[in-house]
Amino acid sequence: MEELFKLSWQRINNTSLEFKRYLLNKIDFSERLIAVTGARGVGKTTLILQHIKENFKNYSNDVLYVSLDNLFFTQNTLIDFAEKFMAHGGKYLFLDEVHKYPRWSTDIKTLYDFYPELKIVFSASSLLHIYKGQADLSRRVALYKLNSLSFREYLELTTKAKLEPHSLDDILINHSSIAGKISSLLKPIVEFNEYLIYGMYPFILEGKSKYQEKLYQSVLQVFESDIPEIINITPKQLYKLKKLLYVISTSAPFTPNITKLAEKTDIDRKLIYQYLQILDDAQLTMSLKRKAKGMAYINKPEKLYLNNPNLMHLLSEGAPDKGNIRETFFMNQVNAIHKTNATPETDFLVDNKYYFEIGGKNKTGKQVKNLPDSYVIKDDIEIGVGRNIPLWLFGFLY
């Protein structure tokens, strides 16, 4: 236990507070059980360590950060460990990499049910099904999902510019003045084009020369480590899953023909939706679906996207299509905090209210002129007018 406390405070004290992800101030840490999920490399561990560093005294015995991939947990259960921690005055337990511990859900459920004085925050892969598995935590856990870096966060990280996020309604109403203020401080189009290649993961801090190598290794780790540890999958099925990602990456975004997709990947047509869901959960892809009548959603994706433009530049054969990059960026940023659906009238329907058509600077509004609450989102413009809004500004939602 003493060694775990030592390791914990080493990690905490070595954590920088200079840059903080958007989610840090949105988490209600008064909750008894909190889960922070997200793709590999987006900054979940740093977020948790920053919270501890800001809110607890150095070397306090009532708080402990520990990663469950520590060899200690090959010989000790999480329950026994937590009981010893509380016996030493522990009250706040921060658990990292919980999917590395096979009994994570049952043990956390037991701790929640029998030790109400203990508060637990845990981070995990976005693949982890909090609401399924051996123990259903759905009625107990407050779930937060960390998305890739927004354009605003990238600018703060690389230029040190302190720029405020804006709500969707604020952008739709006041986009001209918001874009004008930002454009007076920096060159948004130049920075935006860099961000689309190198800017959606915090390891941009290690430089552009290593960025795509780091991203590629992160994708490999999802297949070689995260997926096999969380999902009961055979090597043959894993190979087919990789093949599916490759097929998507060479065409995304596209309207999938499920039968042809199954044939190309040698995946049973009945299982193709499960495979697509795994890639979505891993935050390697995004499925855009059309809303059905009532509260239901059509199962078949209307369009399949790679999760973000950085992955497009990494995995696409040749230079990715600029129009596809635009749609992928918009979907990634807006869908992080709003409900985004396909619609026959335009490219996107957001919150079942707003219609968006995405294009270049010469895109006309002919397609949306008769639609209420409709907007033309244009790339390669700094400042928009009326219902014409710069694409880069949707990177300021969080």
N, C-alpha and C positions, 0 to 999 in steps of 0.2 A: 504493500500500500504506500509506503514512504517513497519508493522509487516512482510510482505512478504520479504522486503529488509533485515530485521533482520535475518529471517530464512535462507535466501539465503546465507548470509555471514557466518553464523554459520556452514552451511554445507561445504562451500568452505574452510574455515579456518581449519576445522577438517579433511580435505582430505590429505592423505599422498602422497608425490611425489616420494617415494622410489622406487616403482615398477610401470611401465607404460606398458599398452598393446601395441602390435605391431601396431595397427591401428591409434594410436594417431598422429604419425608423417606422416601418409599417407593422412590424411584429409586436403583438401584445404579449410581452414576456411575463405578465401576471398569470397567464394560463398555466395549468398544472402539467400539461403535456403538449409539446410543440414539435412539429416535424418540418424541417426545411429540406425540400427536394430540389433537384436541378440536374442539368447535364454535367458530365465530368468536365472540370476545368473552369466553371463559371464563378467560383469563389465562395462556396458554401462554408468551407472550413474557416476561411479568413473572416467571414461575417460573424460566425459564432465566437471566435477568439476576440474579435473587436468588441463585441458586446460584453464579454467577461472583463476585458481590460478596462473598459470605460466605467463599469458598474460595481466592481468588487475590489477590495483592498488587496494589495500584494501579499501573497502567501497565506491567504485566509483559508482555514480548514473547512469552511462551509460550502466551498465551491470546488468542483473538479472537472477538468476536461480530459477525456480519454478516448482513444480510437479503439474500436472493437476488433481491429486487425492485429492488435498487440498480442504477442505470444502468451501473455498472462491468461487470456481467455480461452486458450486451448486446454487449460487445466483447472480453470475456475469459472463458475457460472456467473452470469450477470446479477442474479438475485443475491448470491452469497457476497459478491463484491459490493453491491449497493447496501446491504445490511451492515457490512464492516465500515463502509463510508459514513453511514448515518450514526454508527456507534462512536465515530470520531468527531461528531458534530456536523456532519454533512447535511446540506439542505438543497443544493442546486447541482444537478448532475447533467453534464453536457457530453453527449455520446456522438462520436463520429464514425462513419463507415459501418453503420449497423448491419448492413446486408452481408458483411463479412462474418457475422455471428449467426449460426443456423437457427437458433431459438429466439431471435430478436423479438418477434411479435408476441409470443406467449410470455416471455419474461418481462417485457415492458408492460404488458397488460396486468400481470401479477403485481408488479411494483405500483402501478397506478391504483389498482383496486385495494391493496392492503397497506399502502404507506401514503396516506393523503398529505402528510407533511413534506413529502419529497417532490420537488419540481424537476421535470426532465425535459431537456431539449435535445433532439437528435437530428442529425443530417444523414441523408441517404441519396442514392442514385434516383433519378427521376423514374427509373424502371420499377422501383419498389411499389407494390400495390398495398398501400396503407389500409385499404378497405377490404382486402381479401386475405387469404392465407390461413395459417393455423389459428390466429386470433384476430377477430374483427375489432379494429381500433376506431372505427368510424364515429362512434358516439363519444369518444374520449379525446381524440387528438385535434388540435388546431393546426391545419395544414397550410403551409406557405410554399410557393414554387418560385424559384429564382430563375429568371430568364437570362439570356445572353446580354452583354453590354448594350445599352442604348447608345445612340449617337451622342447624346448629351453626356453620358458617362464617359464615353471614349474621349471626348474633348476635354473633360475635366482631368482624365488620367494622363493625357499626352500633352496638353497645353497649359494645364493648371487653371483654366478658365472656370470660374464659379458661375454656372448657369442654372437657372431654376427650371424644373419641369413644369409642364403646362397640361391642364386637362384637355380632353378631346374637344369639349364645348368651347373652351377658351381659344384653342387653335382655330376652330371653324369660324368663330366670330371675329377674333382679333389677330388673325395670322399676319396681316400686313405690318402691323406695328411690332409684333413679336419678332418677325423675321428681320425687320429693319434694325432693331436694337442689336440682334445677334450679328448681323452682317457688318455693323459698325465696329465690332470687336475682332472679327476674324473672317476668313474667306470660307464660307460654309461649303461651297461646291467642291473646292479643292480638298478640303478635309474629308468631306463625305465620300469622295471617290477612293480615298485611302482607306477609310473605315470599312467600305464594302469588301475590301480584300483582306485587311489586316486587323480589324477593330472590334470583333464581337466577343473576344475572350480576354481576360486580364493578362495572359502571358504576352501581350503586346509590349509589356514593360521590359521583356527580355530582348526586344528588338525585332525588326522586320525580317532580318536574315534567317532567324530561327523559327519564325512564326508558323509557317506552313508545316515544317517538320514537327513542331510541338502539337499542332492540330491533328496531323496525321497519326501521331502516336496516341493521342487521346481517343481518336476513332477506333484504332486497333484495340486499345484497352477495353472499350465498350464491348467489343466482340469476344476478346480473349479472356476477360475477367468479369465484367459486370453482368452481362447476359447469362453466362453459364452459372454464376453464383446465385442468381435470383430466379431464373426460370429453368424448369426441368426440360432441357433441350439436348439432343444428341449432336455429335460432331457433324453428321450428315445434314441435319436440320439447320445447324449454324451456318454451314456452307451455303445452303439455299437462301438463308437470310442475307448473307453477304451479297449473293448474286442478285437478290431483289433490290438491295440498296444501289448496286451498280446499275441495274436497268433504270431505276428511277433517276439516278444522277446523270445519266446520258440524255435524258429527255425532259426533266422537270423544269417548270411545271407543265403537267399535261393531264388531260382527261383520261383516266385509266379504263382500258377494256380488260375487265377482270379475267375473262377467259384467256385472252392473249398473254396477259401478265403471268398467269399460272403456267401457261405453256412455255414461256421464255425462261422461267425460273425453276420449272419442274416441281412446283408446289401444287398440291391438291387444291382445286378450286374452292373446296369447302373450307380450307384452312388459310386462304390468302388474306382474308380480313384479319385473322389473328396475327399473321406475320406483319402486316401493315401496322397494326396496333403496337407491336413490339418496337418497331422503328420509330413510331410517333412517341411512345413512352420514353425511349432512349434519347429523345430530342435530336434525332438525326433527320427526321422528316416531319412534315406537317400535312395533315389531311384537311382539305376544305370541303365541308359538306353542306348540302342544301337542307334548309329546315322544312320538315314535313308539317302536316296540319297538327294543330294543338302544340303540345310540348315535345313531341317526338322528333327525332332527327333521322334522316335517311342514312342507312348504314354505308352504302357505297359512296366513296369520296367523289366529289365532283371534279376535284383537281388534287394532284399530288405534288408537293413541293419538297425540296431539301429544306432543312430547318432554317438556314440562314445563308446570306450571300457568300460568307467566308467558306462554307462547305461547298458551295457551287464552284468557286475558284479552285478549290482543292481537288474535287472529285470529277468535275465535268471534263469531257474530252474536248480539248481546245478551249478557246475563250468562250465563256458562257454568254448567251444572248442577253443584251442589255435590257430588253423588255421583260425577260424572265427574272432578271436580278431585281428590277423595280418592284414587281409583284411580290417576290420573296421577301424583300425588305419590309414592305408595307404589312404583309401578313405576319411576319415575325414580331414586329414592334407593336402593332395594334392588338393582335390576338393575345398578347401577354396580359392585358388588363381589360380587354373588351371581348364580347362574343362576336366572332367573325364568321359569316356564312357566304356560300355561293348564292347567286341570284341570276336569273336569265337576263335581266335588264342591264347589269353592269358587272364589273370585275368583283366587287365585294359589297356585301350588306353587313353593316356593323350595328350591333345592339338592336337588330330588327327594325331599324329606323333610318339610318344614314346610308346613302348610296355613293359609292366611290368608283370612278373610272381612272385607271392609272395609265400614264403615257409620257412621251417626251415633251419638250417645250412647245412644239407645234400642235399638240393634241387639241382638238376642238371640243366644244361642249355639246355638239349636236346630239350625241347619244343620250345625254341626261337632261336635255333642256325641258322636257315635259315631266320630269320626276321631281317630287318635293324632296327637300333635304338631300340634294344631290350635289356632288362636287367633282371637279376634275383635278387630279393630283399630277403635277408636272415635274419631271426631272429637269435638271440643268437650268433652273431659274432660281435666283436668290430671293426675290420677293414676288408674291402673287397679288392679284386684284380680284375682288368679288368672290366668285365660287371657284377660282383658279388658285390652288395652294401648292407651295413648293413641297416636293416629296421629302426632302431632308428634314423638314420640320416635324414630321411624324416620328422622328427619333428623339423628340423632347417630351414624350408622354410619361416617361419615368426616369 
